[in-house]
Amino acid sequence: MCDTKIDIIFSMKENKTKNDTASEIIEKETMSKKESVLPHKPDLALLESFRYINSMPGKNVRGLMIDCFQSWLTVDQSSKPQLLDSVKEIIGDLHNASLMVDDIEDNSKLRRGVPVAHSIFGVASTINSANYAYFLALEKCHALNSPVSMNVFVGELLNLHRGQGHDIMWRDEGYCPTEEEYLNMVQDKTGGLFRLAVGLLKAFATTNQTTDYTALVNNLAVYFQIRDDYVNLVDEEYMKSKCFCEDISEGKFSYPVIHCIRFNPDDKRLSSILKQRTDNTDVKRYAQQIMVESGSMEYTRAKCTSLKGEIMAEIKSLGGNPQLVKLIEALDVQIKS
């Protein structure tokens, strides 16, 4: 029996005359330590790998999107002056932590043009650092003192990990999902943080509290992911920050890959290449050629154009948002080129 339990038992005996219950005595023992559970002081030595990836500039699409939605979901700055910064920190921390885990799960080599965190700090340390960052983000959400925010946080983190789980399972089992299955996965995996950001703003908004932004946010997430799938296979500048056709090396069933395999199920060339997890540039260029010849790249591009049209129509129906329109147009540049 550990010393703490012995101390509690003796304490219980000493307090019998006071008719204290066991739970009351334990609570008193805990409170006597005068240790505050929150806020937790982060141990920076354990966050080295997280701080490493946090220092690398990204596209900051989620932060920009929060700014865009803030024009619809106005927050009383006098009651919550730091809310916008807090929401950005929560989403940013979760995003960067998830990238650290993604890079391990995908066996990636580069992230934002530099070596991935686990190649420098090790797998075990990087996993722990990422998990630590998840809970620091949870603490920041808890500090908002809003049950609605906590519910949104938990729900969307579950969605995110469910989506990521399906993505990994399909890759590892060599199962090519249907387009519908893929879109549902993306709404979970990519849409999780998008909806969380909007949900946190909405929990404190003084305007448009009853407006449902779910369809718009889901379409934004799907557009962003399919666009990313597309540029991963065609954009030479993008490839410099990661590696040439990284999704092929990872064996990932991205949107154009799914279309290509299901467009002609008797052609086993692309699915066979995916199984190899190859780093050979010539083989990956051949995979590119297969997808071009099958019309899969053009199909993916057309899907992005269609999604953009739906997004623009939804923005208009919600009263307009010039800032959000500008963000979509900026993302669309790589699709048009």
C-alpha positions as CSV (number, residue, x, y, z in Angstrom):
1,M,0.0,0.0,0.0
2,C,1.4,3.4,-1.0
3,D,2.1,6.1,1.6
4,T,-0.7,8.3,0.3
5,K,-3.4,5.6,0.9
6,I,-1.9,4.9,4.4
7,D,-2.1,8.6,5.2
8,I,-5.7,8.8,4.1
9,I,-6.7,5.7,6.2
10,F,-5.1,7.3,9.3
11,S,-6.8,10.5,8.5
12,M,-10.1,8.6,8.3
13,K,-9.6,7.1,11.7
14,E,-8.7,10.4,13.3
15,N,-11.9,12.0,11.9
16,K,-14.4,9.3,12.8
17,T,-15.8,11.4,15.6
18,K,-16.6,14.1,13.0
19,N,-18.7,11.7,10.9
20,D,-16.8,12.6,7.7
21,T,-17.3,10.3,4.8
22,A,-14.4,8.7,3.1
23,S,-14.9,10.9,0.0
24,E,-15.0,14.0,2.2
25,I,-11.7,13.0,3.9
26,I,-10.0,12.3,0.5
27,E,-11.2,15.6,-0.8
28,K,-9.8,17.4,2.2
29,E,-6.5,15.6,1.8
30,T,-6.3,16.7,-1.8
31,M,-7.3,20.3,-1.1
32,S,-4.7,20.5,1.7
33,K,-2.0,20.1,-0.9
34,K,-3.1,23.5,-2.3
35,E,-2.3,22.4,-5.9
36,S,-4.3,24.0,-8.6
37,V,-5.1,21.5,-11.4
38,L,-5.5,24.4,-13.9
39,P,-3.9,26.3,-15.4
40,H,-1.1,23.8,-16.2
41,K,2.4,25.2,-16.7
42,P,3.7,23.7,-20.0
43,D,7.0,21.8,-19.7
44,L,8.8,23.4,-22.7
45,A,11.5,20.6,-22.7
46,L,8.7,18.1,-23.6
47,L,7.4,20.4,-26.4
48,E,10.6,20.7,-28.5
49,S,9.2,18.8,-31.5
50,F,5.9,20.7,-31.3
51,R,7.7,24.1,-31.1
52,Y,9.9,23.0,-34.0
53,I,6.9,22.5,-36.3
54,N,5.1,25.5,-34.9
55,S,8.0,27.7,-36.0
56,M,7.7,26.7,-39.6
57,P,5.4,29.0,-41.6
58,G,2.4,27.4,-43.1
59,K,-0.5,28.6,-45.2
60,N,-2.6,29.5,-42.1
61,V,-5.8,28.8,-44.0
62,R,-7.6,28.0,-40.7
63,G,-6.6,31.2,-39.1
64,L,-7.6,33.2,-42.1
65,M,-11.0,31.3,-42.2
66,I,-11.6,32.3,-38.5
67,D,-11.1,35.9,-39.4
68,C,-13.6,35.5,-42.3
69,F,-16.3,33.9,-40.1
70,Q,-15.8,36.5,-37.4
71,S,-17.4,39.0,-39.7
72,W,-20.6,36.9,-39.5
73,L,-20.2,35.8,-35.9
74,T,-19.4,38.9,-34.0
75,V,-18.1,38.5,-30.5
76,D,-18.5,41.1,-27.7
77,Q,-14.9,42.2,-27.2
78,S,-15.7,43.7,-23.8
79,S,-16.7,40.4,-22.4
80,K,-14.3,38.2,-24.3
81,P,-11.5,40.4,-25.5
82,Q,-9.0,37.6,-26.2
83,L,-11.5,35.1,-27.7
84,L,-10.4,35.4,-31.3
85,D,-6.8,34.8,-30.3
86,S,-7.8,31.9,-28.1
87,V,-9.7,30.2,-30.9
88,K,-6.8,30.7,-33.3
89,E,-4.4,29.2,-30.8
90,I,-6.6,26.2,-30.1
91,I,-7.1,25.4,-33.8
92,G,-3.4,26.1,-34.6
93,D,-2.2,23.9,-31.8
94,L,-4.5,21.1,-32.8
95,H,-3.5,21.4,-36.4
96,N,0.2,21.4,-35.8
97,A,0.0,18.5,-33.4
98,S,-2.1,16.5,-35.8
99,L,0.6,17.1,-38.6
100,M,3.3,15.7,-36.3
101,V,1.2,12.5,-35.9
102,D,0.3,12.4,-39.6
103,D,3.9,12.5,-40.6
104,I,4.7,9.5,-38.5
105,E,1.6,7.6,-39.7
106,D,2.5,8.4,-43.3
107,N,6.2,7.9,-43.0
108,S,6.7,11.4,-44.5
109,K,10.2,12.9,-45.0
110,L,9.5,16.7,-45.3
111,R,7.0,19.1,-43.8
112,R,6.9,22.7,-45.0
113,G,10.2,22.2,-46.7
114,V,12.1,20.9,-43.7
115,P,12.7,17.5,-42.2
116,V,9.7,16.1,-40.3
117,A,9.7,16.4,-36.5
118,H,10.2,12.7,-35.7
119,S,13.2,12.5,-38.0
120,I,14.9,15.0,-35.6
121,F,13.4,14.3,-32.2
122,G,12.5,10.7,-32.6
123,V,9.1,8.9,-32.9
124,A,8.4,8.4,-29.2
125,S,9.2,12.0,-28.2
126,T,7.2,13.4,-31.1
127,I,4.1,11.3,-30.3
128,N,4.2,12.4,-26.7
129,S,4.8,16.0,-27.6
130,A,1.8,16.0,-30.0
131,N,-0.5,14.4,-27.4
132,Y,0.7,16.9,-24.8
133,A,-0.2,19.7,-27.2
134,Y,-3.7,18.2,-27.8
135,F,-4.4,18.4,-24.1
136,L,-2.9,21.9,-23.8
137,A,-5.4,22.9,-26.5
138,L,-8.1,21.2,-24.5
139,E,-7.1,23.2,-21.4
140,K,-7.3,26.4,-23.4
141,C,-10.8,25.4,-24.5
142,H,-11.7,24.6,-20.9
143,A,-10.5,28.1,-19.9
144,L,-13.2,29.6,-22.1
145,N,-15.7,28.4,-19.4
146,S,-18.3,27.3,-21.9
147,P,-20.0,23.9,-21.9
148,V,-21.0,24.4,-25.5
149,S,-17.3,24.9,-26.5
150,M,-16.2,21.8,-24.7
151,N,-19.0,19.7,-26.4
152,V,-17.9,21.0,-29.8
153,F,-14.2,20.3,-29.0
154,V,-14.8,16.7,-27.9
155,G,-17.2,16.0,-30.8
156,E,-15.0,17.3,-33.5
157,L,-11.8,15.7,-32.1
158,L,-13.7,12.4,-32.3
159,N,-14.7,13.1,-35.9
160,L,-11.2,14.1,-36.8
161,H,-9.7,10.9,-35.5
162,R,-12.4,8.7,-37.0
163,G,-11.7,10.3,-40.4
164,Q,-8.0,9.8,-40.0
165,G,-8.6,6.2,-39.0
166,H,-10.5,5.4,-42.1
167,D,-7.8,7.0,-44.3
168,I,-5.1,4.9,-42.6
169,M,-7.3,1.7,-42.7
170,W,-8.0,2.0,-46.4
171,R,-4.3,2.6,-47.2
172,D,-3.1,-0.3,-45.0
173,E,-5.7,-2.7,-46.3
174,G,-5.4,-1.7,-49.9
175,Y,-9.1,-0.9,-50.1
176,C,-10.0,1.8,-52.6
177,P,-13.0,3.6,-51.2
178,T,-16.0,4.9,-53.2
179,E,-16.2,8.6,-53.9
180,E,-19.0,8.9,-51.3
181,E,-16.9,7.1,-48.7
182,Y,-14.0,9.4,-49.4
183,L,-16.1,12.5,-49.1
184,N,-17.5,11.4,-45.8
185,M,-14.0,10.7,-44.5
186,V,-12.8,14.2,-45.6
187,Q,-15.8,15.8,-43.8
188,D,-14.6,14.0,-40.6
189,K,-10.8,14.4,-41.0
190,T,-10.4,17.8,-42.6
191,G,-13.8,19.2,-41.6
192,G,-13.3,18.6,-37.9
193,L,-11.1,21.6,-37.2
194,F,-13.0,23.7,-39.7
195,R,-16.3,23.1,-37.8
196,L,-14.6,23.4,-34.4
197,A,-13.3,26.8,-35.3
198,V,-16.8,28.0,-36.3
199,G,-18.4,26.2,-33.4
200,L,-16.1,28.0,-30.9
201,L,-16.9,31.4,-32.4
202,K,-20.6,30.6,-32.5
203,A,-20.6,29.7,-28.8
204,F,-19.8,33.4,-28.0
205,A,-21.3,35.2,-31.0
206,T,-23.9,38.0,-30.5
207,T,-24.9,37.8,-34.1
208,N,-26.2,35.0,-36.4
209,Q,-26.4,32.6,-33.5
210,T,-29.1,30.5,-35.2
211,T,-27.6,30.5,-38.7
212,D,-26.5,27.0,-39.7
213,Y,-23.0,27.1,-41.4
214,T,-22.5,23.4,-41.5
215,A,-23.1,22.9,-45.2
216,L,-20.7,25.7,-46.1
217,V,-18.0,24.6,-43.7
218,N,-18.2,21.0,-44.9
219,N,-17.9,22.1,-48.5
220,L,-14.9,24.3,-47.6
221,A,-13.2,21.3,-46.0
222,V,-13.9,19.1,-49.0
223,Y,-12.7,21.7,-51.4
224,F,-9.6,22.3,-49.5
225,Q,-8.7,18.6,-49.3
226,I,-9.4,17.8,-52.9
227,R,-7.5,20.8,-54.0
228,D,-4.6,19.6,-51.8
229,D,-4.9,16.1,-53.5
230,Y,-4.7,17.8,-56.9
231,V,-1.7,20.1,-56.3
232,N,0.2,17.2,-54.5
233,L,0.3,15.5,-57.9
234,V,0.8,18.4,-60.3
235,D,2.3,21.5,-58.6
236,E,6.1,21.4,-58.7
237,E,6.5,24.3,-56.2
238,Y,4.2,22.5,-53.7
239,M,6.3,19.4,-54.1
240,K,9.5,21.3,-53.1
241,S,7.9,21.7,-49.6
242,K,7.2,18.0,-49.3
243,C,8.4,15.5,-51.9
244,F,7.6,14.6,-55.5
245,C,4.0,13.1,-55.6
246,E,4.2,12.3,-51.9
247,D,0.7,10.7,-51.9
248,I,1.9,8.0,-54.3
249,S,4.8,7.2,-52.0
250,E,2.5,7.0,-49.1
251,G,0.1,4.7,-50.9
252,K,-2.7,7.1,-50.2
253,F,-6.1,6.8,-51.9
254,S,-6.5,10.5,-52.8
255,Y,-9.4,11.8,-54.9
256,P,-7.7,11.5,-58.3
257,V,-6.3,8.1,-57.4
258,I,-9.8,6.8,-56.4
259,H,-11.3,8.0,-59.6
260,C,-8.6,6.4,-61.7
261,I,-8.8,3.0,-60.1
262,R,-12.6,2.9,-60.1
263,F,-12.8,4.4,-63.6
264,N,-11.1,1.3,-65.0
265,P,-11.0,-1.5,-62.3
266,D,-9.4,-4.0,-64.7
267,D,-6.3,-1.8,-65.0
268,K,-4.2,-2.8,-62.0
269,R,-1.1,-0.5,-62.7
270,L,-1.9,2.3,-60.4
271,S,-3.1,0.2,-57.5
272,S,0.1,-1.9,-57.9
273,I,2.3,1.2,-57.8
274,L,0.5,2.3,-54.6
275,K,1.3,-1.0,-52.9
276,Q,5.1,-0.5,-53.6
277,R,5.3,2.8,-51.5
278,T,7.9,3.8,-54.0
279,D,10.2,6.8,-53.9
280,N,11.3,6.2,-57.5
281,T,10.6,9.4,-59.4
282,D,10.2,7.7,-62.8
283,V,7.6,5.3,-61.4
284,K,5.7,8.2,-59.8
285,R,5.8,10.1,-63.1
286,Y,4.3,7.0,-64.8
287,A,1.6,7.0,-62.2
288,Q,0.9,10.7,-63.0
289,Q,0.6,9.7,-66.7
290,I,-1.9,6.9,-65.9
291,M,-4.1,9.4,-64.0
292,V,-3.9,12.0,-66.8
293,E,-4.8,9.5,-69.5
294,S,-7.7,8.2,-67.5
295,G,-9.1,11.7,-67.2
296,S,-8.7,11.6,-63.4
297,M,-6.8,14.8,-63.1
298,E,-9.3,16.7,-65.2
299,Y,-12.1,15.1,-63.2
300,T,-10.5,16.3,-60.0
301,R,-10.1,19.8,-61.3
302,A,-13.7,19.9,-62.4
303,K,-14.8,18.7,-58.9
304,C,-12.9,21.7,-57.4
305,T,-14.6,24.1,-59.8
306,S,-18.0,22.6,-59.0
307,L,-17.3,22.8,-55.2
308,K,-16.1,26.4,-55.6
309,G,-19.4,27.3,-57.3
310,E,-21.4,25.7,-54.5
311,I,-19.3,27.6,-51.9
312,M,-19.8,30.9,-53.6
313,A,-23.5,30.3,-53.8
314,E,-23.7,29.4,-50.1
315,I,-21.7,32.5,-49.2
316,K,-24.1,34.7,-51.2
317,S,-27.2,33.1,-49.6
318,L,-25.7,33.8,-46.1
319,G,-25.5,37.5,-46.8
320,G,-22.1,37.6,-48.5
321,N,-18.5,37.6,-47.1
322,P,-16.0,39.4,-49.3
323,Q,-13.1,38.3,-47.1
324,L,-14.0,34.6,-47.5
325,V,-14.5,35.0,-51.2
326,K,-11.0,36.5,-51.4
327,L,-9.6,33.5,-49.5
328,I,-11.3,31.0,-51.9
329,E,-10.0,32.9,-54.9
330,A,-6.5,32.8,-53.5
331,L,-6.7,29.0,-53.0
332,D,-8.1,28.6,-56.5
333,V,-5.0,30.0,-58.2
334,Q,-3.2,26.6,-58.2
335,I,-6.2,24.9,-59.7
336,K,-6.5,27.3,-62.5
337,S,-2.8,27.3,-63.4
